Amino acid sequence: MRPGTLGRLALAGTRTDTVRAVLTALSAALATLAGLAALTVLAIPTPPATDDNGVRWSQQYSEALLREPGLRGGTAFALLLLALPVLALAGQCARLGAPARDRRLAALRLAGATPGQVTRLAALETGVASLLGTVGGLVVFLVAHELLDRPGADGRLALPTDVLPSPVALAATVLGLPAVAAAATALLLRRVVTTPFGVVRRARRDRPPRPWFALLVPAGPAAVGGYFPLLRWLERHDVQEPLPYLPLLVFAGGLAALVGTVLAAGWFSYAAGRLLHRLARGPAALLAARRLTADPWAGSRTFAALLAAVLFGGGAAAHRAYFQARYAAELAEARTFGDVTSAGDTFYLDTIGLVDLAVAVAVTIAAGGLLVALVEGIVARRRAYAALVAQGVPRGVLGRSVAWQALAPVVPAVLLALTVGLLLGRFLAGPVSTSTVDGAKRYVMPGVPLEELALVGAGAVAAVALTVAVGLLFLRASTSVEELRAT
């Protein structure tokens, strides 16, 4: 097959294929913006040490996250984390209109295309859409870089608009993401056989998901929680130099909790379906329970991204409570010693505010991915829904079943992710130490930030409920009698 013919076939398709390509390009553009923002932060040069600037701060910026060299790595890492829900959204967008695309690929096989050509066609379709998105993201980034290059009243910049990543880094981002997307598509199609009569999987997921990854969720806080008790044990035994791999314990615990929450999303849906099947009494809940147990992996990528964002939100709430308690302790200590001017630094509280903003953005993107998964499920099962309506099932029952299917696994999983994030943040921060008048140390545990936790949890559930309300708009069109003859 010639490259020109392959390109024309990759760009051909129905309106659903066009929507899928547009959503894939949008996801690639958002991921490009996050990556370029992180590279820009890392591209800020560190000035040489002088008598007036011994700490080598970049004084041209108003934000400490950009001014201090030691904080730029964490800022860039937080920006890169925003790309995770975007990539999950891109993965979910690839499933949109999957039955129609499978029939189109089967028709190509019937016309004489080889399995390798069909695989290259699907990879090229994803790669071209991603390339258009990354180029668009680069254009938006460069335009915003010029428009936002405005110093404030103090002559400082709020954003690093005076620097750009290197051309190699720009090219690697713009070209690397489409290459990775195309390679991932080809890799996933290795388990798929496209025949002239349809698309089948070599190994179907007939077994229900196992709870092994879910065991990592409690193991993470347990590992992190043992850090400070182990340090105190070493201090009591006069160990002057702590073991060098103790920080690895904290990192491994946090990573285990995050990986367990993400990879166990399918098991969460399956367990919620089993529980709902036992407790449900109405037809809507029973339909939702059967759908959850039959296909617990539907939308699991974006569901996992939502849980990861909620977990970070719980950890940020715990750190906010810690810094608020430390701020209050510093003020009280300053009043005790009569030096109020030396206390009251709100830098860390402002930083947590930026983390909360990043969590809100991640939840919004993950909710968009859930909306795509919900609409894709409704459209893919439109013939079954239309048959149920033709047999007398009210559309309200189907709508409630869709709502049950979306919210039943989300509510308990969000509560679990909030709890794990709170425990991780609490164990990492530890107690707040204050000094009394006689010089003794006193440790105070910060309170539980119920308001912040409720805001994060309710925001995530509300975002999912909003996606359900929008997705139900497609239900009426997908349950018409004409859909019984849809191909």
QUICORKA-V224057 format. One record per residue. N is the residue number from 0. RES is the residue in three letters. SS is DSSP state (H for helix, E for strand, C for the rest). PSI is psi in whole degrees, -180 to 180 (none if undefined). Layout:
BEGIN
N;RES;SS;PSI  N;RES;SS;PSI
END
This chain:
BEGIN
0;MET;C;129  1;ARG;C;153  2;PRO;H;-37  3;GLY;H;-43  4;THR;H;-41  5;LEU;H;-41  6;GLY;H;-41  7;ARG;H;-40  8;LEU;H;-34  9;ALA;H;-32  10;LEU;H;-9  11;ALA;C;165  12;GLY;C;-177  13;THR;C;-175  14;ARG;H;-33  15;THR;H;-39  16;ASP;H;-37  17;THR;H;-43  18;VAL;H;-41  19;ARG;H;-43  20;ALA;H;-40  21;VAL;H;-44  22;LEU;H;-37  23;THR;H;-43  24;ALA;H;-40  25;LEU;H;-42  26;SER;H;-42  27;ALA;H;-37  28;ALA;H;-43  29;LEU;H;-42  30;ALA;H;-37  31;THR;H;-43  32;LEU;H;-42  33;ALA;H;-43  34;GLY;H;-41  35;LEU;H;-35  36;ALA;H;-42  37;ALA;H;-41  38;LEU;H;-34  39;THR;H;-41  40;VAL;H;-42  41;LEU;H;-21  42;ALA;C;-4  43;ILE;C;123  44;PRO;C;145  45;THR;C;120  46;PRO;C;156  47;PRO;C;157  48;ALA;C;134  49;THR;C;177  50;ASP;C;-36  51;ASP;C;-16  52;ASN;C;67  53;GLY;C;-24  54;VAL;C;-3  55;ARG;C;45  56;TRP;C;150  57;SER;C;95  58;GLN;C;-6  59;GLN;C;-3  60;TYR;E;145  61;SER;C;-23  62;GLU;C;134  63;ALA;H;-28  64;LEU;H;-26  65;LEU;H;-28  66;ARG;H;-38  67;GLU;C;126  68;PRO;H;-33  69;GLY;H;-15  70;LEU;H;-8  71;ARG;H;-35  72;GLY;H;-44  73;GLY;H;-37  74;THR;H;-45  75;ALA;H;-38  76;PHE;H;-40  77;ALA;H;-37  78;LEU;H;-38  79;LEU;H;-32  80;LEU;H;-28  81;LEU;H;-22  82;ALA;H;-19  83;LEU;H;-51  84;PRO;H;-28  85;VAL;H;-43  86;LEU;H;-36  87;ALA;H;-38  88;LEU;H;-41  89;ALA;H;-41  90;GLY;H;-36  91;GLN;H;-35  92;CYS;H;-30  93;ALA;C;-20  94;ARG;C;-10  95;LEU;C;128  96;GLY;C;30  97;ALA;H;-42  98;PRO;H;-44  99;ALA;H;-38  100;ARG;H;-38  101;ASP;H;-40  102;ARG;H;-35  103;ARG;H;-41  104;LEU;H;-38  105;ALA;H;-36  106;ALA;H;-36  107;LEU;H;-38  108;ARG;H;-37  109;LEU;H;-29  110;ALA;C;-5  111;GLY;C;2  112;ALA;C;146  113;THR;C;162  114;PRO;H;-37  115;GLY;H;-39  116;GLN;H;-37  117;VAL;H;-40  118;THR;H;-45  119;ARG;H;-34  120;LEU;H;-46  121;ALA;H;-41  122;ALA;H;-39  123;LEU;H;-37  124;GLU;H;-46  125;THR;H;-41  126;GLY;H;-42  127;VAL;H;-45  128;ALA;H;-41  129;SER;H;-38  130;LEU;H;-41  131;LEU;H;-38  132;GLY;H;-42  133;THR;H;-38  134;VAL;H;-42  135;GLY;H;-39  136;GLY;H;-38  137;LEU;H;-42  138;VAL;H;-45  139;VAL;H;-40  140;PHE;H;-45  141;LEU;H;-38  142;VAL;H;-45  143;ALA;H;-33  144;HIS;H;-37  145;GLU;H;-40  146;LEU;H;-33  147;LEU;C;2  148;ASP;C;71  149;ARG;C;112  150;PRO;C;154  151;GLY;C;-170  152;ALA;C;-28  153;ASP;C;5  154;GLY;C;5  155;ARG;C;159  156;LEU;E;139  157;ALA;C;-24  158;LEU;C;156  159;PRO;C;63  160;THR;C;1  161;ASP;C;-2  162;VAL;C;158  163;LEU;C;151  164;PRO;C;162  165;SER;C;155  166;PRO;H;-33  167;VAL;H;-42  168;ALA;H;-39  169;LEU;H;-46  170;ALA;H;-39  171;ALA;H;-36  172;THR;H;-46  173;VAL;H;-38  174;LEU;H;-26  175;GLY;H;-41  176;LEU;H;-47  177;PRO;H;-37  178;ALA;H;-41  179;VAL;H;-40  180;ALA;H;-43  181;ALA;H;-40  182;ALA;H;-38  183;ALA;H;-39  184;THR;H;-46  185;ALA;H;-36  186;LEU;H;-41  187;LEU;H;-29  188;LEU;H;-2  189;ARG;H;-29  190;ARG;H;11  191;VAL;E;136  192;VAL;E;119  193;THR;E;111  194;THR;E;167  195;PRO;C;-11  196;PHE;C;7  197;GLY;E;-180  198;VAL;E;121  199;VAL;E;157  200;ARG;E;144  201;ARG;C;-35  202;ALA;C;104  203;ARG;C;153  204;ARG;C;79  205;ASP;C;-30  206;ARG;C;146  207;PRO;C;157  208;PRO;C;147  209;ARG;C;153  210;PRO;C;18  211;TRP;C;-41  212;PHE;C;-30  213;ALA;C;-24  214;LEU;H;-21  215;LEU;H;-22  216;VAL;H;-53  217;PRO;H;-23  218;ALA;H;-30  219;GLY;H;-57  220;PRO;H;-31  221;ALA;H;-41  222;ALA;H;-43  223;VAL;H;-38  224;GLY;H;-21  225;GLY;H;0  226;TYR;H;-56  227;PHE;H;-40  228;PRO;H;-36  229;LEU;H;-38  230;LEU;H;-44  231;ARG;H;-35  232;TRP;H;-40  233;LEU;H;-36  234;GLU;H;-39  235;ARG;H;-29  236;HIS;C;18  237;ASP;C;40  238;VAL;C;108  239;GLN;C;-39  240;GLU;C;113  241;PRO;C;158  242;LEU;C;137  243;PRO;C;-19  244;TYR;C;11  245;LEU;H;-42  246;PRO;H;-29  247;LEU;H;-28  248;LEU;H;-43  249;VAL;H;-45  250;PHE;H;-43  251;ALA;H;-37  252;GLY;H;-47  253;GLY;H;-40  254;LEU;H;-39  255;ALA;H;-42  256;ALA;H;-42  257;LEU;H;-47  258;VAL;H;-41  259;GLY;H;-41  260;THR;H;-39  261;VAL;H;-48  262;LEU;H;-17  263;ALA;C;13  264;ALA;H;-40  265;GLY;H;-40  266;TRP;H;-36  267;PHE;H;-44  268;SER;H;-42  269;TYR;H;-44  270;ALA;H;-39  271;ALA;H;-38  272;GLY;H;-41  273;ARG;H;-45  274;LEU;H;-40  275;LEU;H;-34  276;HIS;H;-33  277;ARG;H;-35  278;LEU;H;-18  279;ALA;C;148  280;ARG;C;-27  281;GLY;C;165  282;PRO;H;-34  283;ALA;H;-47  284;ALA;H;-37  285;LEU;H;-41  286;LEU;H;-43  287;ALA;H;-40  288;ALA;H;-42  289;ARG;H;-39  290;ARG;H;-40  291;LEU;H;-40  292;THR;H;-29  293;ALA;H;-37  294;ASP;C;75  295;PRO;C;-12  296;TRP;C;-3  297;ALA;C;120  298;GLY;C;17  299;SER;H;-28  300;ARG;H;-50  301;THR;H;-32  302;PHE;H;-42  303;ALA;H;-39  304;ALA;H;-38  305;LEU;H;-43  306;LEU;H;-38  307;ALA;H;-41  308;ALA;H;-41  309;VAL;H;-39  310;LEU;H;-44  311;PHE;H;-36  312;GLY;H;-40  313;GLY;H;-40  314;GLY;H;-39  315;ALA;H;-38  316;ALA;H;-39  317;ALA;H;-41  318;HIS;H;-34  319;ARG;H;-44  320;ALA;H;-38  321;TYR;H;-48  322;PHE;H;-33  323;GLN;H;-42  324;ALA;H;-39  325;ARG;H;-37  326;TYR;H;-45  327;ALA;H;-38  328;ALA;H;-39  329;GLU;H;-39  330;LEU;H;-43  331;ALA;H;-41  332;GLU;H;-38  333;ALA;H;-39  334;ARG;H;-35  335;THR;H;-40  336;PHE;H;4  337;GLY;C;25  338;ASP;C;76  339;VAL;H;-27  340;THR;H;-20  341;SER;H;-2  342;ALA;C;168  343;GLY;C;28  344;ASP;C;119  345;THR;C;22  346;PHE;H;-47  347;TYR;H;-34  348;LEU;H;-39  349;ASP;H;-37  350;THR;H;-40  351;ILE;H;-32  352;GLY;H;-38  353;LEU;H;-37  354;VAL;H;-41  355;ASP;H;-39  356;LEU;H;-42  357;ALA;H;-39  358;VAL;H;-41  359;ALA;H;-41  360;VAL;H;-43  361;ALA;H;-40  362;VAL;H;-40  363;THR;H;-44  364;ILE;H;-42  365;ALA;H;-37  366;ALA;H;-36  367;GLY;H;-39  368;GLY;H;-39  369;LEU;H;-35  370;LEU;H;-43  371;VAL;H;-43  372;ALA;H;-39  373;LEU;H;-46  374;VAL;H;-40  375;GLU;H;-40  376;GLY;H;-39  377;ILE;H;-45  378;VAL;H;-39  379;ALA;H;-29  380;ARG;C;25  381;ARG;H;-32  382;ARG;H;-39  383;ALA;H;-40  384;TYR;H;-43  385;ALA;H;-37  386;ALA;H;-39  387;LEU;H;-42  388;VAL;H;-39  389;ALA;H;-28  390;GLN;C;-2  391;GLY;C;2  392;VAL;C;126  393;PRO;C;148  394;ARG;H;-28  395;GLY;H;-36  396;VAL;H;-44  397;LEU;H;-40  398;GLY;H;-43  399;ARG;H;-33  400;SER;H;-38  401;VAL;H;-41  402;ALA;H;-43  403;TRP;H;-43  404;GLN;H;-33  405;ALA;H;-41  406;LEU;H;-26  407;ALA;H;-46  408;PRO;H;-21  409;VAL;H;-45  410;VAL;H;-53  411;PRO;H;-35  412;ALA;H;-37  413;VAL;H;-42  414;LEU;H;-41  415;LEU;H;-44  416;ALA;H;-39  417;LEU;H;-44  418;THR;H;-45  419;VAL;H;-44  420;GLY;H;-40  421;LEU;H;-45  422;LEU;H;-41  423;LEU;H;-47  424;GLY;H;-38  425;ARG;H;-42  426;PHE;H;-35  427;LEU;H;-41  428;ALA;H;-43  429;GLY;C;-173  430;PRO;C;163  431;VAL;E;127  432;SER;E;136  433;THR;E;159  434;SER;E;135  435;THR;C;-180  436;VAL;C;-36  437;ASP;C;6  438;GLY;C;1  439;ALA;C;152  440;LYS;E;137  441;ARG;E;133  442;TYR;E;131  443;VAL;E;128  444;MET;C;131  445;PRO;C;154  446;GLY;C;169  447;VAL;C;121  448;PRO;C;76  449;LEU;H;-38  450;GLU;H;-45  451;GLU;H;-41  452;LEU;H;-42  453;ALA;H;-35  454;LEU;H;-43  455;VAL;H;-48  456;GLY;H;-46  457;ALA;H;-35  458;GLY;H;-41  459;ALA;H;-46  460;VAL;H;-39  461;ALA;H;-37  462;ALA;H;-41  463;VAL;H;-41  464;ALA;H;-36  465;LEU;H;-39  466;THR;H;-36  467;VAL;H;-44  468;ALA;H;-39  469;VAL;H;-41  470;GLY;H;-31  471;LEU;C;-16  472;LEU;H;-27  473;PHE;H;-10  474;LEU;H;-41  475;ARG;H;-42  476;ALA;H;-27  477;SER;H;-2  478;THR;C;18  479;SER;C;159  480;VAL;H;-29  481;GLU;H;-24  482;GLU;H;-14  483;LEU;H;-21  484;ARG;H;11  485;ALA;C;148  486;THR;C;none
END
